[in-house]
Amino acid sequence: MRRNHIGIAMIMLALGIAAGAMGAHSLEKVLSARYLAVWETAWRYWMYNMLGIMVLAVFIDNAGSTDALSRKFYKTWGIFTGIWTGSVLFTGTLCLVALNEVIGAGFRIMGAITPIGGTILILSWFVGGVMLLRHKKSVEV
């Protein structure tokens, strides 16, 4: 089993919990309701993706490391890379946008990158789902 993805996702879940707590306890005093909602959205999607990575890694690992499906998910530019990249771009840029009231409005332009991260996420999950549906070998959960 390639536990790295699960281990990293668990660490990232801890980061997501800490960021959520920071938003609830520290940022609510310095951010407007609009930007606090952006912060919450960023980290909610982060958490969904980290949980999804953990479930998917267990499922794909059950196929076996030599399985063609496993190789498509784990290769350098595979599905997992897309999910990681999309998560960082989407959440990271939304956080910079949300914090523009604190660190300066210059970071608001980062919001232009957010849809790129979101698109990468959507495509990665969609293509991964299609791969799973088209895979001929039965995979036990």
N, C-alpha and C positions, 0 to 999 in steps of 0.2 A: 504494500500500500504506500502511496506517496503522501505521507503524513504532512509534508511541508505546507501544502495548501490548507489543510485543516488547522494546523498549528498557527500559521500566519493569520488565517481568518479569525481564530479565537483571540489572538492579540489585537486584531483590528476591531473585533467586537468590544473588547475592553476599552479601546480608544473611543469607540462610538458611545459607549455608556458614559465615559468621562466627559466627552463633548456635550452629550445631552444634559448631564448634570451641570456643566459649566453654563450652558444656555439657560437652564432653569433657575440657577442660583446666583450667577454673576452677571451674565449678559442682559438679563431682563431689566437690570438697573441702568444700563447704558445704551441699549438698542431700542429703536422704535418697534412697535408691534409688527410692522411690515417686515423689518429685517430679522426680527426674532423668528418669525414664521419661515423665512428663507433658511435660517440656520437649522431650524427643526426639520424642514423638508430635506435638507442636505444629509443630515445624519440619519433620518428615517430610512432613506433610500440606501445609505451606506450599510445600515444594519440588515436590511432585506438582502442585499447582495452578499454580505458576508455569510449569513445563514444559508443562502442558496449555494454558495461555494462549498460549504461544509457538506451539505446534503449531496450535492452533485459529485464531489470528490469520493465520497463513500460509494455511491452508486457506480461511478465509472471504474473505480478500483476493483469492484466485484467482477467486472468484465475481464480483468487480468491485464497485466502490464504489456503483454505482447499483442493484445487485441487491437485491431485496426481502429476501433472507436476510441480506445484509450489513447492511442497515438495522436489522433485528431484533436483531442482535448488538451493533451499535455505538451504537444510540440511547441517550439519557441513562439510561433505566431498562432497558437491554437485558441480554443474557446476560453480557457482559463486566463490567458494573457489578455484577451479582449475584456473579460469581466473585471480583472484587476485594473487595467488601464482606464476603462470607462468609469469605474468607481472613483478612482483618484481624481480624474479630470472633473467629473460631475460634482462630487462632494467638495473637492478642493476649491474649485472656482466659485461655487455657491457660498462657501465659507468666507472667501475674500470679499465677495459682494456684500454679504451680511455684515461683515466687520468694517465696511467702508465708513460708517459713522464714527468708528473709534480710531482707525488707522489712516484715514484719509480717503477722499473720494476717487483718488487715482486708481484704486483697485476695482472700481465698479466696471471698468472696461473688460475685466476678466469674465464677466457674465456672457460675453460673446463666445467664449470657449465652452461654456456649460452645455449647449446643445450638441456639441461634438462628442463630449463625454456621454451624454444621454443616448445619442445615436449609436455609439460604439456598444453601450450596454444593451440596447434593444436588439441590435444585430447579433451580438454574441449569444444572448439568450435564445433568440429566434433560430439562428443557424444551429446552435447546440440541440435545440428541441427537434428540429428537422433531422439532424444526424441520428438522434436517438430513435426517432420513428422509423427511419429508413434502415437502421442497423438490423441485420438478419439474425445475429446470434442472440439468444435469450440471455438476459442478465438478471440474476436473482438479487433481491434487496435484502 
